[in-house]
Every structure is written in structure tokens, then in C-alpha cells.
């Protein structure tokens, strides 16, 4: 008869991991292949899981198996983000959102330390509060990103636009992450840090939606706050003044009021005319590489149309198109895209300066050890 191998978990660490995950205990028990009463026995130190069950726990909770052997829960930094969501969607952060926040937060801590150790300049930033004018803050921010409206309009696609905006922010010292948190999760989140401010965008949205989220979350960083936002576009029912400030900031940065009015005139619009169909909004969205919903809201804000036009927007107009197969990127390429050029360059510099070693970078990026040299050769260290 084969011997059952028990795994000596620390109950308080398991409880901590469950609480941090956002999963219900019943969900965790099911994932471990046991009933809830058995999980309660483990949590009260009246029993131990088998090695197989412990591995299932680690997989479900996204923790190293060895972490359950710690004598007590780790005293890691709490991610103090404001979870902002529509009033009719009252809920807490879900497990995928929590996992993304933890992963990005851990990287941010390391990268903030690296920026200081390397003596790199602080990120360029505009400082404002939600009592200040978001239009003025947006104009100052666009200046240091250094992308003109003429350059913006010349981009070929929304995908190109997102890539160029991301490069502009990274050049200014920001970290821009792509996270896969699912369709039911936040559009994005921001984590303030004076040396390594983070914007993260959910890849479940299409490129146009990601662009607006990018600058909505940047608005939170301008006010030096950390937020996770479930909805990043104004609707008739919007009441949160902080979200409204960030929306106005993003709208002005992406579609400057005066430039939009001049563009509308070139499209044939006449001052005082109320736009009653979507054609002009569609032209505006294509030109500025934004979503139709964002373009319509901008036209409402500058007095060109009203909320009747908003009601004409087709359902799912901002939805992500189904994938077409792609070119088969490997794990290292996917991870590099997720963390961005600035992150990988900082990590390569850290290795060159003996601040981090090969193994630490492989662990931080979660890439195969054999791919380190490929990544190192492809990415120039930060000066």
C-alpha cells in the first residue's frame, strides 16, 4: 500500500493566501479536490493536506508551494488602491485583478529601487489635484510626452497609436504594463511611486479603449493616487468626481478642444450646428485613433452634440475583435510585451551594474532561463 505524504503547511499562511487571492474558501477547497470541512481542518491546524492537494492549492492561489512552509504570513507591502466602479456594480477586486496588482506591484518595488540605485532622473510629471483644471494639466502633460496632434493623426492604426503613446510615456520615465485580467475585470490601474509610477492596461479591451485607459490612469498618477478603474468612460449616470476629472484629463490630452473644433470645421461642420448622426464622430475617432464612444463624449463636452447621439452608438462598438491566430510569439516575447521596453532595459542595466543577477531577472520576468541571453542581446541597457 502506498504511503500518503502530508504537506506541513502553516495554517496562518494558508489563510493569508486565501484572503489575498480574493477567492471564496469554498472555491479554494474545490480546487484542492476536498470539501469545505476538510479545508477548515487545515486552517485550524487539525489536519494537513496531501502533497497533491498542497500543489493544487499553490496553483489555485498562484503562490510557490514553499511559501506555505513559512512560519508566518509575509509582511509584504499592501497595495493601497482605490477600486473605482459604477455604483450599480458594487463588488470587491476579483482574483484576477488581485493577481495582476500583486505581480505588477512586486516589479514596481524592485524597479523603484533600481531607478534610485542607478541614479536615473525622476520621471517627468505634472502635479495637480482634482480641484485643479484637468485641461491645463493635460496640456502640460502632453508637452513632456512630446507628441504633436499632427504626428498623432498620421499614425496608421489604433494599434500603432497605442505603441507610440506607450513609448512616449516610457521615455518620460513611466512604466506601462499590459495585463490579462479578463473581460469582467478593470480596464486598468495606476500605482503611484515617485521613482517608478505605473500604468497598467487590461488587454481584454481593444486598442482604442486601451489608449483612453492609458491616459485615464495617467490622470490618477498626475494626482499622485493609485486606483483600479472598472469603467473609464463617462456615461449619463457618472457621479464620481475623481473619475470625471481623469476622464476630462484624458479627453483633453487625446483630443485637444481647439484642435478638435478646427478639425470639425475642415470636416464640414458649421459653428452652432448640432450633430445628429454618427458620421462626424466616426471621422473624428478615426483621425485621433480613439474609440467611437470617446469621440462622441468629446463632441458632447465641447457642445457640438448631445446625449441623443450617444444613444445611437452600436452595442459592443468598443469590443475587442476576435483574434486571427497571430504569429506564435514565445513566452519571452509575450512577457517582454507585457512589461514594456523600459522595464526590460532597466533590468538589463541592473545585471550589467551587478545590482541583480541573471537568475533574479529570470524570476522577475517569469521567462525560461535559456531565453535570458536572447533578451539581453535584444534590449539595450538604460543609460
N, C-alpha and C positions, 0 to 999 in steps of 0.2 A: 504494500500500500504506500502511495507517495505521501510524503510529509508536507503539510500545509505550512507555507512560510508566511509568518506575520511580519508586517512592517511597523516599526516602533514610532509612529507619528507622535508629535506633541499636540495634544488636543487644542490648546490655545492658539497655536499656529494655524491649524486647520480651520478653526472658527474665524480667525482673522482673514484667511484666504477666501473663505466663502463670503464674508461680509464685503471684502474689497471687490469681489467679482461681479456683484450685482445679481447673481443667480439666486433663486429660492433654494433653501435646503433640500426640498423635495426634488428639484431638478438635479442637484448635485448627487443625491442618493441614487436616482435613476441612472445617471451617467456612470456611477461606480458599480452598477449592477446589483444594488441591495435595496431593501425597503427603508423607509424613513426611520423606523425604530432602530435599525442597525447603525445608521449614521449617528443617531443620538447617543448610542452606546459609545461610539468612538469619541464623540465630542465631550462626553462626561468621563472619559478615561476608564470605562468599564469593559473595553474590548479594543482590539486592534484590527485594522483591515489586512487582508492578504496583500502580498506584493502585487498581485494582478489588479486588485481593487485600488491600491495606492497609486499605481501607474495611471489608471483611469481617472482618478481624482486629479492628478497632476495635469493630465491632458485637458480635462474639462475646465480647470481653474487657471490654465496657462501659467503654471509655476514649475520650476525644476523639482524633480522628485526629492532631491536632497533638501529642499527648503523646509519640508515637513519634519526634518530632524532637528531644526533649530530649537534651542532651549526656550525661546520666547519669540513672539512676533517681532519682525524687524521694525525699527523706528525710522521708517523712510519718510520723506517729505510728503505731506498731504497736498494733493493738487486742489488748491482752493479756487475752483472755477465757479462762476455764476452760470447755472443752467437756465437758459432763456428759451421759452417756448410759448406757443399760443395759449391763451387762457383756457381753451376748450380741450387741451391735450395735457392735462395735469399728470405728470409722471416723474420718476427719478431717472437718472442716467442708466441706460441699459448695459448689459455686459460687454457688448462690442465697443460702445463708447468709452466705458471704463478701461478696457484693454488698450484702446488707442491712446487715451490720455496717459496711462501709465508708461507705455512704451516711448512715446514722444517726450514725456516728462523726464524719464531717465536719461535719454540722449541730451536733452537740453541742459541738465545739470553738468554733464561731462563737457559739453561744448562751451558753456558759460565759463567754466574753469579754464578751458583751453584758450579762449579768447584773451583772458586776463594773463595767463602764463606766457602767451606768445607776444604780449604787449601790443595787440592789434587795436586799432581805433574803435571807439564805441560806435554802434550803429547810428546812422543819421536818422533823426526822428523829429516829428513835430509834436510839441507838447500842448495839450488842450484839455479842457473839461467839457462835460456835456452842457455846461452853461455858456460855453463859447460858441461862436458861429462855425458850424460844420463846413460851410462853403469856404471860408477863409482858411481853415485847417486843411481842407482838401487841396486847395491851390498851392499852399506851401509844400505839402507832401509831394504833389506832382512835380514840383521843381527839383527836388532832390532825387526822385526816381529818374528824372531826365528823359522822359518820353513825351514827345510832342503829339498833338492831335493829328497832325499831317502824317506822322510816322504810324500812328495807331490805325488810321484809316487805310493805309497802304498794305497792311498785313493781309495775307491771302485767306485766312480762315480763323475761326474761333480757337482752334487748337494752336495755331501759330501765335495768336494773341495771348493765350494763357502762358505759353512758354516764354514769350518776350516780357510779359509783366512779371513773371516769376524771376527771370534773370535780373530785371531792374531792381526788384526788392532784395534779392540775394546780394547784388553788387552794393546795395546800401547797407548791408550788414544783417538783414533779416534771414531767418531760417524758414523755408517754406516746405512743408511736408504734405505728401499725398497719403491719405489713409483709406482703407477699405472697411467701412463701418456698416455698410448695408443701407438699403433704401429707407428703412424706418428710423434711421439714426440722424444725428445732427448734420447740418450742411457743412459745418466746420467748427473750429475752436481756436482760441488765441491763448497763449501763455506768456505773460509779461516777464521779462528779465532784462535788466539794463544792458547786459552784455550779449545776450542771445535771445532776443524776442522771437517768438514762434507764431506762425500762422499755419494751421492745418486745414486741408480741404478734403471733403469726402468724395471719393471717386465714383460713388454711386450716382452723382449728378452729371449732367452733360457739361461741355466746356464753357458754354455761356453762363450757366448757373455757377460754375466754379469760379469764374472771373469775378462775378459780383460778390460771392462769398469771400474771395481773397481780400477784397477791399473793405467789405463789411467788417471782417475780423481785424483788418489793419486799423479800422476806426477804433476798435476796442483797445488796441495797443497804443494808439495815439493818446488815449485817455489813461494809459498805464493800468489797464484792468485785464483780467483773464476771464474769458467767457466761453461757453459752449452753446451754440445757437441752432435751434431746431428749424427755424424759418428765418430767411434773411431777406425777404421782400415784403414791403408794406402791403397790407390789404385794408379794406374798409374798416375792419374791426381792430386794427393795430392800436394798442394803447400804451405799450411800454416805451417811455420817453428815451431810455438809453438805446434801445434798438432803433427807434426812429432817428436818433442822432446819427448812428452809424450808417443807416440807410441813406440819409441825406449826404453824409460824407462820401460814401461810395458812389452815389449817383453823380455828384459834382465832379469827382475825380475822373470817372469813366466817361461822363457826358457833360462837359462844362456848359453851363447855361447859355452863355453868349455864343459859344461855338455852335451849339445845337440850334439856336434861333437863326443864325446865319445859314446853317445847312438847310433848315426847313424852307427858308426863302429861296434857296437855289433849287429845292425840290418843287417849287411852285406854290408853296403855302403863302398866304397873304395875311399880314398883321390883322388881328381881330377875328380871323376865320376860326370857327370851331370845327375841329377834325372829327368826322363822324364814322369813318371806316378805318380799317387796319392798314391800308396800303402805305400811308406815310410812316406809320410806326414800324412796319416791316422794313422799309427802306432805311430808316434810322438805325434799327437793330443790326442790319447787315453792314452798314457803314462803320459803326462803332464797335462791332463784334461783341454785342451784348444780346441777352435774351429778349424776345418779343415782350415778355411781361415787364422787364426792366425798362424797355423803351417806352411802353405805354405809360407806366408810372411816371417816368421823367416828363413826358408830354403833359400829363395831368398837373404835375408840380409847377411847370412853367406857364400854365394857363392856356395851353393850346387845345386841350380836350377835357373831357370829364369822365366820371366813373362808368358812364354807359359804354364807353369804348372798352374799358377793362372787362366788362361782362361779355364782350364779343371774342375774347381770346379763347381759342380752342382748348379743350381739356388736354392735358399732357403735352402742351406745346413746348414745355421746357424739359420734357423727359429725355432720358438718355437712349440713344438709338441702340438696337441690339448689335452685339459685336459681330464682326465679319471673319473671325478666325485669327487675324493678326499674323505676325511673322515668327512667333515662337521664341520669345525672349527667355533667357535662362534666369535663374533665381537672382544672380548677382546683378543683372541688368534691371530687373524689376525693383530690387531693393535700392539701387542707385537712383532710379527714377523717383522712388518714394521719398527718399531723404534729400535729394537735390544736390546740385553741384557744390554749394558752399559747405555742406556737411562733409561730403567725401573729401574735399580739398583740405578742410581743417584737420580731419583725421589723418590724412597722408602727411601733412605737415607735422603733426604730433609724433608720428613714427620717426620721421626724419630728425626731429629735435630730441628724440629719446624721452618724450613725455608719456607716450603709450607704446606698447609693443604690438607686434604682429597679431598675437592671439587675442589681445584685448579688442583690437579693431574688428577682427573677425566675429567676435562675440557681440560687440555693439551693433554691427551691421547685420548680424544673423545671416552670414554668407558661408559657403563652403571654404574650408581652409585653402584648398588648391586654387581658389579664384583670387586670392589676395594680390598676387603678383600682377595678374591681368588688370585689376582695378588700379593698382599703384602706378602702372605704366600709362594707363589711360587718363589719369587725373593729375593735373599739375598741383603741387602743394600751394597753399596760401602764402602769399608774400609776407 
